[in-house]
Amino acid sequence: MAKIPRNFRLLEELEKGEKGIGDGSCSYGLEDGDDIMMSNWNGTIIGPGHTVHENRIYSLKIHCDQSYPDKPPTVQFLSRVNLPFVNQTDGKVDPNKLNVLAQWGKDSSIETVLVGIRREMGSFNNRKLPQPPEGTTF
Amino acid sequence: MALPKRIIKETERLVADPAPGITAAPHEDNLRYFDVTIQGPDGSPFQNGVFHLELFLPEEYPMSPPKVRFLTKIYHPNIDKLGRICLDILKDKWSPALQIRTVLLSIQALLSAPNPDDPLATDVAKHYKENEKDAQRVSREWTEKYASQ
Protein backbone atom coordinates (compact mmCIF):
# COMPACT_ATOMS: atom_id res chain seq x y z
CA MET A 1 0.00 0.00 0.00
CA ALA A 2 1.07 3.57 -0.64
CA LYS A 3 2.24 5.27 2.53
CA ILE A 4 0.17 8.39 3.16
CA PRO A 5 2.45 11.26 4.27
CA ARG A 6 1.76 12.88 7.64
CA ASN A 7 0.22 16.09 6.29
CA PHE A 8 -2.24 14.39 3.94
CA ARG A 9 -3.14 11.95 6.67
CA LEU A 10 -3.90 14.84 9.06
CA LEU A 11 -5.93 16.63 6.34
CA GLU A 12 -8.08 13.48 6.03
CA GLU A 13 -8.54 13.37 9.79
CA LEU A 14 -9.45 17.06 9.83
CA GLU A 15 -12.08 16.60 7.13
CA LYS A 16 -13.55 13.63 8.97
CA GLY A 17 -13.59 15.59 12.22
CA GLU A 18 -15.27 18.57 10.55
CA LYS A 19 -18.10 16.37 9.30
CA GLY A 20 -18.61 15.01 12.81
CA ILE A 21 -18.01 11.48 13.93
CA GLY A 22 -20.39 8.90 15.36
CA ASP A 23 -23.00 10.20 17.79
CA GLY A 24 -20.99 13.33 18.61
CA SER A 25 -19.75 12.04 21.97
CA CYS A 26 -16.18 12.66 20.77
CA SER A 27 -15.09 15.55 18.56
CA TYR A 28 -11.88 17.22 17.52
CA GLY A 29 -10.49 20.04 15.39
CA LEU A 30 -7.45 22.23 14.83
CA GLU A 31 -6.60 24.56 17.71
CA ASP A 32 -5.67 27.25 15.18
CA GLY A 33 -7.21 27.13 11.68
CA ASP A 34 -4.08 28.85 10.31
CA ASP A 35 -1.72 26.12 11.55
CA ILE A 36 -0.42 24.90 8.19
CA MET A 37 1.54 22.07 9.87
CA MET A 38 -1.62 20.91 11.71
CA SER A 39 0.28 20.10 14.91
CA ASN A 40 -2.07 21.27 17.67
CA TRP A 41 -5.60 19.95 18.08
CA ASN A 42 -8.47 20.33 20.52
CA GLY A 43 -10.57 17.38 21.52
CA THR A 44 -13.82 17.06 23.42
CA ILE A 45 -15.27 14.00 25.12
CA ILE A 46 -18.77 13.84 26.55
CA GLY A 47 -18.70 11.50 29.53
CA PRO A 48 -20.49 8.19 28.98
CA GLY A 49 -23.92 7.66 30.54
CA HIS A 50 -24.48 5.65 33.73
CA THR A 51 -21.00 6.56 35.03
CA VAL A 52 -19.62 9.34 37.26
CA HIS A 53 -18.69 11.11 34.00
CA GLU A 54 -22.26 11.31 32.70
CA ASN A 55 -22.99 14.63 30.95
CA ARG A 56 -19.58 16.07 31.81
CA ILE A 57 -17.72 17.73 28.96
CA TYR A 58 -13.98 17.12 28.98
CA SER A 59 -11.53 19.23 26.95
CA LEU A 60 -8.19 17.87 25.80
CA LYS A 61 -5.16 19.03 23.85
CA ILE A 62 -3.62 16.71 21.30
CA HIS A 63 -0.20 17.33 19.77
CA CYS A 64 0.91 15.59 16.56
CA ASP A 65 4.62 16.09 15.95
CA GLN A 66 6.56 15.35 12.75
CA SER A 67 6.73 11.62 13.56
CA TYR A 68 2.93 11.30 13.44
CA PRO A 69 1.31 8.88 12.49
CA ASP A 70 4.29 6.53 12.90
CA LYS A 71 4.31 7.56 16.55
CA PRO A 72 1.19 8.37 18.59
CA PRO A 73 0.25 11.96 19.47
CA THR A 74 0.75 13.36 22.96
CA VAL A 75 -2.50 13.91 24.82
CA GLN A 76 -3.28 16.16 27.78
CA PHE A 77 -6.52 16.81 29.62
CA LEU A 78 -7.41 20.47 30.18
CA SER A 79 -10.45 19.56 32.27
CA ARG A 80 -9.72 17.97 35.63
CA VAL A 81 -10.47 14.27 35.68
CA ASN A 82 -9.47 11.36 37.87
CA LEU A 83 -8.37 8.42 35.74
CA PRO A 84 -5.45 6.03 36.33
CA PHE A 85 -3.67 7.07 33.11
CA VAL A 86 -3.99 10.85 33.69
CA ASN A 87 -1.26 12.67 35.63
CA GLN A 88 -3.05 14.48 38.45
CA THR A 89 -0.74 17.52 38.47
CA ASP A 90 -0.78 18.49 34.77
CA GLY A 91 -3.42 16.32 33.07
CA LYS A 92 -0.96 14.57 30.77
CA VAL A 93 -1.99 11.13 29.57
CA ASP A 94 0.64 8.43 30.24
CA PRO A 95 1.00 6.62 26.89
CA ASN A 96 2.14 3.43 28.63
CA LYS A 97 -1.03 3.21 30.70
CA LEU A 98 -3.56 3.79 27.92
CA ASN A 99 -4.13 0.94 25.46
CA VAL A 100 -4.88 3.05 22.37
CA LEU A 101 -1.53 4.84 22.78
CA ALA A 102 0.54 1.88 24.01
CA GLN A 103 -0.69 -0.26 21.10
CA TRP A 104 -0.54 2.49 18.49
CA GLY A 105 -0.88 1.13 14.94
CA LYS A 106 -1.60 2.15 11.39
CA ASP A 107 -5.37 2.27 11.92
CA SER A 108 -5.03 4.47 15.00
CA SER A 109 -6.00 8.14 14.76
CA ILE A 110 -7.00 11.14 16.86
CA GLU A 111 -10.52 9.73 16.73
CA THR A 112 -9.51 6.28 18.05
CA VAL A 113 -7.61 7.97 20.90
CA LEU A 114 -10.66 9.96 22.01
CA VAL A 115 -12.99 6.99 21.61
CA GLY A 116 -10.50 4.83 23.54
CA ILE A 117 -10.32 7.31 26.41
CA ARG A 118 -14.12 7.51 26.56
CA ARG A 119 -14.33 3.72 26.65
CA GLU A 120 -11.91 3.73 29.62
CA MET A 121 -14.17 6.22 31.43
CA GLY A 122 -16.93 3.66 31.27
CA SER A 123 -14.83 0.63 32.21
CA PHE A 124 -15.66 -1.39 35.33
CA ASN A 125 -12.64 -0.03 37.22
CA ASN A 126 -13.08 3.64 36.28
CA ARG A 127 -16.82 4.26 36.06
CA LYS A 128 -17.21 4.98 39.78
CA LEU A 129 -13.89 6.70 40.59
CA PRO A 130 -14.45 9.87 42.67
CA GLN A 131 -14.13 12.91 40.43
CA PRO A 132 -13.05 16.54 41.01
CA PRO A 133 -15.77 19.21 40.80
CA GLU A 134 -17.24 19.58 37.33
CA GLY A 135 -15.77 22.36 35.21
CA THR A 136 -12.39 22.60 36.98
CA THR A 137 -9.19 22.64 34.94
CA PHE A 138 -5.58 21.52 35.37
CA MET B 1 6.76 -2.28 -2.94
CA ALA B 2 6.96 -1.81 -6.70
CA LEU B 3 6.11 1.61 -8.04
CA PRO B 4 3.78 1.51 -11.08
CA LYS B 5 5.58 2.13 -14.36
CA ARG B 6 3.41 5.13 -15.10
CA ILE B 7 4.59 6.90 -11.93
CA ILE B 8 8.23 6.10 -12.73
CA LYS B 9 7.82 7.52 -16.27
CA GLU B 10 6.09 10.66 -15.06
CA THR B 11 8.76 11.25 -12.42
CA GLU B 12 11.61 10.80 -14.91
CA ARG B 13 10.08 13.31 -17.27
CA LEU B 14 9.33 15.83 -14.51
CA VAL B 15 12.97 15.78 -13.46
CA ALA B 16 14.56 15.63 -16.96
CA ASP B 17 12.22 18.06 -18.71
CA PRO B 18 10.53 20.26 -16.11
CA ALA B 19 7.70 22.59 -17.10
CA PRO B 20 8.73 26.27 -17.04
CA GLY B 21 8.54 27.72 -13.53
CA ILE B 22 7.74 24.37 -11.93
CA THR B 23 9.90 21.85 -10.07
CA ALA B 24 8.79 18.52 -8.62
CA ALA B 25 11.05 16.03 -6.85
CA PRO B 26 10.03 12.83 -5.07
CA HIS B 27 11.02 12.18 -1.45
CA GLU B 28 13.70 9.52 -1.18
CA ASP B 29 11.73 7.53 1.38
CA ASN B 30 8.36 7.84 -0.37
CA LEU B 31 8.39 8.00 -4.17
CA ARG B 32 4.68 8.89 -4.27
CA TYR B 33 5.31 12.05 -2.25
CA PHE B 34 6.71 15.10 -4.08
CA ASP B 35 8.20 18.43 -3.05
CA VAL B 36 6.92 20.97 -5.53
CA THR B 37 7.70 24.62 -6.27
CA ILE B 38 5.69 26.88 -8.54
CA GLN B 39 6.84 30.34 -9.58
CA GLY B 40 4.14 32.99 -9.49
CA PRO B 41 3.18 33.80 -13.10
CA ASP B 42 4.38 37.10 -14.57
CA GLY B 43 1.67 39.73 -14.64
CA SER B 44 -0.15 38.17 -11.66
CA PRO B 45 -0.03 39.47 -8.07
CA PHE B 46 2.06 36.36 -7.33
CA GLN B 47 4.86 37.38 -9.73
CA ASN B 48 8.40 36.92 -8.32
CA GLY B 49 7.09 34.56 -5.63
CA VAL B 50 8.19 30.97 -5.27
CA PHE B 51 5.47 28.82 -3.71
CA HIS B 52 6.13 25.49 -2.06
CA LEU B 53 3.59 22.71 -2.38
CA GLU B 54 3.38 19.04 -1.53
CA LEU B 55 1.84 16.40 -3.79
CA PHE B 56 0.89 12.81 -3.05
CA LEU B 57 -0.15 10.07 -5.45
CA PRO B 58 -2.64 7.84 -3.62
CA GLU B 59 -2.74 4.08 -4.10
CA GLU B 60 -5.57 4.48 -6.67
CA TYR B 61 -3.64 6.94 -8.87
CA PRO B 62 -4.18 7.44 -11.80
CA MET B 63 -7.80 6.36 -11.29
CA SER B 64 -7.95 8.95 -8.49
CA PRO B 65 -6.40 12.43 -8.70
CA PRO B 66 -3.20 13.41 -6.92
CA LYS B 67 -3.59 15.22 -3.60
CA VAL B 68 -1.93 18.64 -3.65
CA ARG B 69 -1.64 21.47 -1.17
CA PHE B 70 0.25 24.76 -0.79
CA LEU B 71 2.75 24.93 2.06
CA THR B 72 3.44 28.63 1.43
CA LYS B 73 0.78 31.04 2.66
CA ILE B 74 -1.06 32.61 -0.28
CA TYR B 75 -3.88 35.15 -0.57
CA HIS B 76 -6.01 33.60 -3.31
CA PRO B 77 -9.80 33.00 -3.45
CA ASN B 78 -9.44 29.34 -4.44
CA ILE B 79 -6.80 28.39 -1.86
CA ASP B 80 -7.68 28.19 1.83
CA LYS B 81 -5.71 28.85 5.01
CA LEU B 82 -4.41 25.29 5.11
CA GLY B 83 -3.25 25.48 1.48
CA ARG B 84 -6.06 23.33 0.13
CA ILE B 85 -6.88 24.06 -3.50
CA CYS B 86 -10.31 24.32 -5.13
CA LEU B 87 -9.71 23.11 -8.68
CA ASP B 88 -12.14 20.94 -10.64
CA ILE B 89 -9.51 18.58 -12.08
CA LEU B 90 -8.42 17.70 -8.54
CA LYS B 91 -11.99 16.61 -7.82
CA ASP B 92 -14.87 15.61 -10.13
CA LYS B 93 -13.17 16.67 -13.38
CA TRP B 94 -10.16 14.41 -12.84
CA SER B 95 -9.30 12.07 -15.70
CA PRO B 96 -6.57 9.41 -15.80
CA ALA B 97 -5.41 11.06 -19.02
CA LEU B 98 -4.16 13.98 -16.92
CA GLN B 99 -0.76 13.85 -15.26
CA ILE B 100 1.24 15.41 -12.43
CA ARG B 101 2.62 17.89 -14.97
CA THR B 102 -0.83 18.97 -16.20
CA VAL B 103 -2.07 19.31 -12.62
CA LEU B 104 0.83 21.58 -11.69
CA LEU B 105 0.39 23.65 -14.86
CA SER B 106 -3.31 24.04 -14.01
CA ILE B 107 -2.42 25.24 -10.51
CA GLN B 108 0.04 27.72 -12.02
CA ALA B 109 -2.74 28.91 -14.37
CA LEU B 110 -5.10 29.27 -11.41
CA LEU B 111 -2.66 31.80 -9.94
CA SER B 112 -3.07 33.91 -13.10
CA ALA B 113 -6.83 33.51 -13.19
CA PRO B 114 -8.45 33.43 -9.73
CA ASN B 115 -12.07 32.36 -9.80
CA PRO B 116 -13.92 34.17 -6.98
CA ASP B 117 -17.23 32.63 -8.11
CA ASP B 118 -16.10 29.19 -6.93
CA PRO B 119 -14.32 30.14 -3.73
CA LEU B 120 -12.70 28.07 -1.06
CA ALA B 121 -11.47 31.02 1.00
CA THR B 122 -14.77 32.93 1.16
CA ASP B 123 -13.36 36.06 2.82
CA VAL B 124 -10.67 36.37 0.13
CA ALA B 125 -13.24 35.76 -2.62
CA LYS B 126 -15.49 38.50 -1.20
CA HIS B 127 -12.52 40.87 -1.19
CA TYR B 128 -11.69 39.96 -4.81
CA LYS B 129 -15.29 40.52 -5.92
CA GLU B 130 -15.82 43.79 -4.08
CA ASN B 131 -12.46 45.43 -4.70
CA GLU B 132 -10.20 43.47 -7.00
CA LYS B 133 -7.43 46.09 -6.99
CA ASP B 134 -7.19 46.13 -3.22
CA ALA B 135 -7.36 42.32 -3.00
CA GLN B 136 -4.52 42.07 -5.52
CA ARG B 137 -2.52 44.49 -3.38
CA VAL B 138 -2.89 42.09 -0.41
CA SER B 139 -1.95 39.13 -2.64
CA ARG B 140 1.21 41.01 -3.66
CA GLU B 141 2.01 41.83 -0.02
CA TRP B 142 1.63 38.18 1.01
CA THR B 143 3.77 37.07 -1.94
CA GLU B 144 6.53 39.43 -0.81
CA LYS B 145 6.16 38.42 2.83
CA TYR B 146 5.86 34.64 2.52
CA ALA B 147 6.97 33.59 -0.97
CA SER B 148 10.13 35.59 -1.65
CA GLN B 149 13.38 33.70 -1.76
Interface residues (C-beta under 8 A of the other chain):
Chain A: M1 A2 K3 I4 P5 N7 F8 L11 L14 G33 D34 I36 M38
Chain B: M1 H27 N30 R32 Y33 E54 F56 L57 P58 E59 K67 R69 L71 K73 K81 L82 G83 R84
